[in-house]
């Protein structure tokens, strides 16, 4: 299956390791490699098996909704409670 990531970019779900919110990525210095690539307006970072990253202005929630994954996701911020 392929996922439309925005900006006319389509990615194979077989190559994706994770779809992350850029706000979350910048919270950790461990992600320095990815932080340096984030530009204003980038909302989602998609990381593949070869540790390459793809940035898009589309919300990560929208990108995940474009998949056909049949599992539950838990989205939360530090101070949000789980439902």
N, C-alpha and C positions, 0 to 999 in steps of 0.2 A: 504494500500500500504506500501511497505517497501523501505527503502532507503539504498543503499550501501554507507557507510561512509568512506570506505577505511580500510586497514589493516584487511581484512576479517571480517569486522563488518557490520552487517545489523541491522537497527533500524526501528521500526514501526513509521510511520508518525503520528499515533494517539497519541503517547506519547511525541512527540517533541513540545517544546515551541518555541525554536529558534535555528538557525544555525548562528554562529557568527565567525568573523575573530578574531584570538587571538590578533592581533595588536590593534584592537579596544577595546577589553576587558581590556587590561593592562593599558589603558589610564585613568581609573577611580578607585579610592580607594574603591568605593562602590562594586566593583567586587572582593574584597580581597579573598573571599572563592574560587573563580575560578582561580585567578592569581597564587595562591600558587601551583596549580596542573599543570600549564603549564610548559612543558619542552622544551629545544631547539629542533627545528624541528616540533613542533606542530603548525599547521596553522589554524585549525578549532576547535571550541568547540561547541558541541551540548548539549543543556540543555533540560531536560525533565520535565514533570509535577511535579515530586517529588523533583525537584531542584538538581537532580544528573547531573553530567557532563560527557561527553565522548570526548576525545581528539583524533585528527587524524592529520596526516601530509598532508592530501589532502586539496587543496584549498577550501574555503567555496563556491566559485563560481562553482567549479566542483561538489560539493555535491548537491547544489541547482539544477544544470542542470540535475542531475540524478533523480530528482523528476518529477512528471507529473503535477505540479501546473500550472493552467491556469490563472495566474494573473501576473501583471507586478511588477517587483522589481526595486527599485532605489538603486543603489550602488554608494556611493560617499565618498570621504574623505573630511576633513574640507575645504580644499582650492579648491576642484574640483567644477565645475559648473554642475548644472543639465542639462540634455539634453532635 
